[in-house]
Amino acid sequence: MILNHMKSIFGTESLRKKIIAVLLLVLAYKFLSVIPVPGVNTEGLKAVMEQQSGLAFFSALMWGWLEHFSIILMGLSPYINAMIIIQLLGVIIPKVGDLQKEWEQGQKTINKWTRWLTLPLAFVQSYGMIILLNSLAGGTIIDTSDTSLVLMSMLIVTAGTVFLLWLWEVMTEYGIGNGISIIITAWVLSGVPNVIMGHLNAGAYALFAGLLIATLVIIYIIIKFTEWNRRLPVIYSRTGRDEKSYFPIRVNQAGMVPIIFAVSIVTFPSILGQILSTQNGEIAKKLWEYMMSHFSMQNPSWIFIAIYFVLVVWFSFFYVSITFNTDNVAESIQKRGWYIPWIRPGNDTSDYLTKVSSRLNLFGWSFLALIAVLPYIMWKVMGQTIDFIISWAWLIIIVSVILDIIRKVDSEMKMYDYSKYK
């Protein structure tokens, strides 16, 4: 049955072209991720990463691009930061807020501003990243006294971010699903064979079987969690009589974004501690000891776990408040001639949607935060971290991306089947 379904998918010309386009673009991304910035001591970087576990974790946080000091070292983080800044400006500056409320034309202007803001942010962040990594490695990665070398590295890393942004947009336009989500998924799944072979080579067959079953169970739970939504009834007039439909509000509207933002903040003290460890002085030593004892990912404290939990919940609230504008939704419902039973159109509908969304998402945010901190709670309770075949923090985005691709594939196949009868 699966083979027949795959045959039907590749038998659809439009789908086949999109799948091939995505695979080629993912290969291009993997090729870029192993090209190092010229003039960087990559061998010294690998040696330092083997000695400093904090730097190795930071490499994982940077999707493995740090391992080769890749030309796409910054990834799309400058673009994400620019997007957040533009969204915040929409709250502060009325003109930007009005553009965000507009449809296609307003979004085109906002996207153009975001891209232009990405360029200086990428340039500034590239310098900070180079100095940070050089400090963590004790100055063995790049000669910061050579201004031309540092400037060239900044320009190359900035160009890498811009090119990756273009690659993401092309993948989104000509492929299936969101480009950046597919890139993250490809990076995560590329490490699965190494995990499997590590267990099999060590002869830990029972442990591997247990982790595989636990991974499948967690995937099932995440699917239910991701797909769960509350359907609000809406009434609309059609052919002279009222019809009833539903407006769904998902329990997890933020996806994986809050975890990514929370990790980048909660790990900053640990990275700062690594820098202070190279400094002389009693104060620097005490700060280093405090940060490493309370904010280390390898030895997390209850303070670390609590802050991590709160950050995930807060970023979830922040992200949903930006992306799910209840005023716009209420206005759209009213323009279509719809209304929610017993709720007046306009401000009352907006307030009702805000109330329902806040209560529903509070559960979703708490569950998302629990998924993020559960490995560290298990470490505190059991004395060791037990991870699955795929890290359960990444499982959320993997499941979300795959479900989105399945929906789009089914939609394409239905359109293809319908077009045959025209």
C-alpha positions in Angstrom: 0.0 0.0 0.0 2.8 2.4 0.9 4.6 1.5 -2.4 1.4 2.3 -4.4 1.0 5.6 -2.5 4.6 6.5 -3.3 4.1 5.5 -6.9 1.0 7.8 -7.1 3.0 10.7 -5.6 5.9 10.4 -8.0 3.4 9.9 -10.8 2.0 13.4 -10.2 4.2 15.6 -12.3 3.9 18.8 -10.2 4.7 16.8 -7.0 7.6 15.0 -8.6 9.2 18.4 -9.6 8.7 19.8 -6.1 10.2 16.8 -4.4 13.2 16.8 -6.7 13.6 20.6 -6.1 13.6 20.1 -2.3 16.1 17.3 -2.4 18.5 19.3 -4.7 18.2 22.4 -2.4 18.8 20.3 0.7 22.0 18.9 -0.9 23.1 22.4 -1.7 22.5 23.4 1.9 24.6 20.4 3.1 27.4 21.3 0.7 27.4 24.9 2.1 27.5 23.7 5.7 30.9 22.0 5.2 32.7 24.9 3.4 34.9 26.7 6.0 35.5 30.4 6.0 39.0 31.0 4.5 41.8 31.7 7.0 40.1 29.9 9.9 42.1 27.2 11.8 39.4 24.5 11.5 41.8 21.8 12.9 42.4 23.9 16.0 38.6 24.4 16.3 37.9 20.7 16.3 40.6 20.1 18.9 39.1 22.7 21.2 35.6 21.3 20.7 36.8 17.9 21.9 38.2 19.5 25.1 35.3 21.9 25.9 31.9 20.3 26.1 30.3 23.7 26.3 31.6 24.6 22.9 30.5 21.2 21.5 27.0 21.9 22.7 27.1 25.4 21.2 28.0 23.7 17.9 24.9 21.6 18.2 22.9 24.7 19.0 24.2 26.2 15.7 23.0 23.2 13.8 26.5 21.8 13.5 27.8 24.7 11.3 30.3 25.6 13.9 32.1 22.3 13.5 33.6 23.5 10.2 33.3 27.2 10.9 31.0 27.2 7.8 30.3 30.1 5.5 26.7 29.8 6.7 27.8 30.0 10.4 25.1 32.5 11.4 22.3 30.6 9.7 19.0 32.5 9.6 19.3 33.9 13.1 19.8 37.5 11.8 16.7 37.2 9.7 14.7 35.8 12.7 16.0 38.7 14.8 15.0 41.2 12.1 11.6 39.7 11.9 11.1 40.0 15.7 12.3 43.6 15.6 9.9 44.5 12.8 7.0 42.9 14.7 7.9 44.8 17.8 8.1 48.1 15.8 4.5 47.3 14.6 3.4 47.7 18.2 5.4 50.9 18.8 5.0 52.7 15.4 1.4 53.0 14.1 2.5 53.1 10.4 4.3 49.7 10.7 1.3 48.3 12.6 -1.0 49.4 9.8 1.1 47.7 7.2 1.0 44.5 9.2 -2.7 44.6 9.2 -2.9 44.9 5.4 -3.0 41.9 3.2 -0.7 41.0 0.3 0.8 44.5 -0.4 1.4 45.3 3.2 3.1 41.9 3.8 5.4 42.5 0.8 6.6 45.8 2.3 7.1 44.2 5.7 9.1 41.3 4.1 11.2 43.8 2.1 12.1 45.8 5.3 12.9 42.6 7.1 15.3 41.5 4.4 17.1 44.9 4.4 17.4 44.9 8.2 18.8 41.3 8.0 21.9 42.6 6.2 23.3 45.0 8.9 22.2 42.6 11.7 24.1 39.7 10.0 27.2 41.9 9.6 27.2 42.9 13.3 26.3 39.5 14.6 29.1 37.9 12.5 31.7 40.0 14.3 30.3 39.1 17.7 30.2 35.4 16.8 33.8 35.5 15.5 35.0 37.2 18.7 33.0 34.9 20.9 34.2 31.7 19.4 37.8 32.9 19.3 37.6 33.8 23.0 36.1 30.4 23.8 38.9 28.7 21.9 41.6 30.8 23.5 42.3 32.8 20.4 43.4 29.8 18.3 40.6 29.9 15.6 41.3 33.2 13.8 43.9 35.9 14.1 41.8 38.9 15.3 44.8 41.2 15.1 44.6 40.9 11.3 41.8 43.4 10.5 41.5 42.4 6.8 41.1 38.8 7.8 38.4 39.5 10.3 36.6 41.9 7.9 36.8 39.3 5.1 35.4 36.6 7.4 32.5 38.9 8.4 31.6 39.7 4.8 31.7 36.0 3.9 29.5 34.9 6.8 27.1 37.8 6.0 26.9 36.7 2.4 26.4 33.1 3.5 23.3 34.3 5.6 21.9 36.2 2.6 22.5 33.2 0.3 20.8 30.9 2.8 17.9 33.2 3.0 17.5 33.1 -0.8 17.8 29.3 -0.7 15.1 29.1 2.0 12.7 31.3 -0.1 13.4 29.3 -3.3 12.7 26.1 -1.3 9.5 27.5 0.1 8.3 28.7 -3.3 9.2 25.8 -5.5 9.2 23.0 -2.9 6.7 21.6 -0.4 6.4 23.2 3.0 8.5 25.9 4.8 12.1 26.0 3.6 13.7 26.7 7.0 11.7 24.0 8.7 12.8 21.5 6.0 16.5 22.6 6.5 16.2 22.0 10.3 14.6 18.7 9.7 17.3 17.6 7.3 20.0 18.6 9.8 18.3 16.6 12.6 17.6 13.5 10.6 21.1 13.5 9.2 22.4 12.6 12.7 20.0 9.7 13.3 22.0 7.0 11.4 25.1 7.8 13.6 22.9 7.4 16.8 21.6 4.1 15.6 25.0 2.7 14.5 26.5 3.9 17.8 24.0 1.7 19.8 24.4 -1.3 17.4 28.2 -1.1 17.4 28.2 -1.0 21.2 26.0 -4.1 21.3 23.3 -2.2 23.3 20.4 -3.9 21.5 18.0 -3.9 24.4 18.7 -0.2 25.1 18.2 0.6 21.4 14.9 -1.3 21.2 13.7 0.5 24.4 14.7 3.9 23.0 13.1 3.1 19.7 9.7 2.2 21.3 9.9 5.2 23.6 10.6 7.5 20.6 7.6 6.1 18.7 5.4 6.6 21.7 6.6 10.2 22.1 6.0 10.8 18.4 2.4 9.6 18.8 1.8 11.9 21.8 3.3 14.9 19.9 1.1 14.1 16.8 -2.0 14.2 19.0 -0.7 17.3 20.7 0.1 19.1 17.4 -3.2 18.2 15.7 -5.4 18.9 18.7 -7.5 22.0 18.3 -10.7 23.5 19.6 -13.3 24.1 17.0 -15.3 27.2 17.6 -18.7 27.2 15.9 -19.4 30.0 13.4 -22.6 30.7 11.6 -22.8 32.1 8.1 -25.6 32.7 5.6 -25.8 30.6 2.4 -28.6 30.2 -0.2 -31.0 32.1 2.1 -30.4 30.0 5.2 -27.9 29.8 8.0 -25.1 27.3 7.8 -22.8 26.1 10.6 -19.1 25.7 10.3 -16.1 25.7 12.6 -13.1 27.9 13.3 -10.2 25.9 14.7 -7.7 27.2 17.2 -4.7 25.0 17.7 -3.4 24.2 21.1 0.2 24.6 19.9 0.4 27.6 17.6 4.1 28.4 18.4 5.6 25.1 17.3 9.4 24.8 18.1 10.2 28.5 17.9 10.0 29.2 21.7 12.4 26.3 22.5 15.0 27.7 20.1 14.7 31.2 21.5 14.8 29.9 25.1 17.8 27.7 24.6 19.8 30.6 23.0 19.1 32.7 26.1 19.4 30.1 28.9 22.8 28.9 27.5 24.3 32.4 27.3 25.5 32.4 30.9 27.3 29.1 30.3 29.0 30.5 27.2 29.9 33.7 29.1 31.3 31.4 31.9 33.5 29.7 29.3 34.9 33.2 28.3 35.5 34.2 31.9 37.4 30.9 32.5 40.2 32.3 30.3 40.4 35.5 32.2 42.6 36.3 35.2 41.2 37.7 38.4 39.3 36.6 41.5 35.9 38.1 40.4 36.1 36.4 37.0 36.8 33.1 38.6 33.9 33.4 41.0 31.5 34.4 38.2 32.8 31.5 36.1 32.3 29.0 39.0 28.7 30.3 39.7 27.6 30.3 36.0 29.1 26.8 35.3 27.5 25.4 38.5 24.0 26.8 37.9 23.7 27.2 34.1 25.7 24.3 32.6 23.7 22.2 30.1 25.8 19.2 31.2 25.1 19.7 34.9 21.8 21.7 35.1 20.6 23.1 38.4 17.0 23.5 39.5 17.4 27.2 38.9 18.4 26.5 35.3 15.4 24.2 34.8 13.0 26.7 36.3 14.3 29.6 34.1 14.3 27.4 31.0 10.6 26.4 31.7 9.5 30.0 32.3 11.4 31.2 29.1 9.7 28.6 26.9 6.3 29.7 28.3 7.0 33.4 27.9 8.4 33.1 24.3 5.3 31.0 23.4 3.1 33.7 24.7 5.1 36.4 22.9 5.2 34.5 19.6 1.5 33.7 19.6 0.6 37.3 20.5 2.5 38.4 17.4 1.3 35.8 14.9 -2.3 35.4 16.1 -3.8 38.8 16.0 -7.4 38.4 17.3 -8.4 41.9 16.1 -7.6 40.9 12.5 -9.2 37.5 12.9 -12.4 39.1 14.3 -12.5 41.7 11.5 -12.0 38.9 8.9 -14.8 36.9 10.4 -17.1 39.9 10.3 -16.2 40.8 6.7 -17.1 37.3 5.5 -20.5 37.6 7.1 -19.7 35.0 9.8 -20.4 35.3 13.5 -19.9 33.2 16.6 -23.1 32.2 18.4 -24.0 34.4 21.4 -21.0 36.6 20.7 -21.4 40.1 19.1 -19.2 40.9 16.1 -16.2 43.2 16.5 -14.5 43.8 19.8 -16.6 41.2 21.7 -15.5 38.5 19.2 -11.9 39.7 19.5 -12.0 39.5 23.3 -13.6 36.1 23.1 -11.0 34.8 20.8 -8.2 36.2 23.0 -9.8 34.5 26.1 -10.2 31.1 24.4 -6.7 31.3 22.8 -5.0 32.2 26.1 -6.6 29.4 28.0 -6.1 26.9 25.3 -2.5 27.8 24.6 -1.6 28.0 28.3 -1.9 24.2 28.3 0.0 24.0 25.0 2.8 26.2 26.3 3.1 24.2 29.6 3.3 21.0 27.6 5.9 22.4 25.3 8.0 23.7 28.2 7.7 20.3 30.0 9.0 18.6 26.8 11.9 21.0 26.9 12.9 20.5 30.5 12.0 16.8 31.0 15.5 15.5 30.0 17.1 17.7 32.7 14.5 16.7 35.3 15.2 13.1 34.6 18.9 13.9 34.9 18.4 15.4 38.3 16.2 12.5 39.5 18.1 9.6 37.9 21.6 11.0 37.7 21.8 10.6 34.0 20.3 12.0 30.8 18.3 9.5 28.7 17.6 10.8 25.2 15.7 9.1 22.4 16.8 8.2 18.9 15.9 11.8 18.0 16.2 14.4 20.7 12.7 14.9 22.1 13.1 18.7 21.9 13.6 18.4 18.1 10.8 15.8 17.8 8.2 18.6 17.9 9.5 20.4 14.9 10.2 17.1 13.0 6.6 15.9 13.5 5.1 19.4 12.7 7.1 19.6 9.4 6.3 16.0 8.3 2.6 16.6 9.1 2.6 19.8 7.1 4.3 18.1 4.1 1.7 15.3 4.3 -1.1 17.8 4.2 0.4 19.6 1.2 1.0 16.3 -0.7 -2.6 15.2 -0.2 -3.8 18.6 -1.3 -1.6 18.5 -4.5 -2.8 15.0 -5.3 -6.5 16.0 -4.9 -6.0 18.9 -7.2 -4.2 16.7 -9.7 -7.1 14.1 -9.6 -9.6 16.9 -9.9 -7.8 18.4 -12.9 -8.1 15.1 -14.8 -11.9 15.4 -14.9 -12.0 19.0 -16.3 
